[in-house]
Amino acid sequence: MPSSQLPLADPPFVPLALEEEDIATYAAIAEALGCGTEDCAEGFMMATPLAREAAVQLWGAVQRLQEARPLPPEARLQRDLQVQEALEALKSLIGLNPAVMPLASLAIAGLRYKS
């Protein structure tokens, strides 16, 4: 083959396009989890449908807890603890806390695709 003709390469990997509201949701979740938006989005993309659904439900629970009516101080402490526990579970579920739930364990459990 002449040097002026290069073989056609496979097209580069292009991730699915995200809508603005998807990016806003990932950004909000990432902020709550204390991580970057890209890491959060990647965690969701690598999660299996079962894990994504559970993570979405956890995120919905966090939002409902945070939007709850004003509470007395002792109830607020309980709510804040529930929010923190839900966020830690969500973080682990989508693979952003490998110290608690290693990525290999998530893959074995069918909650994450192997990269």
Beta strands, then each sheet from edge to edge (+ up, - down):
end
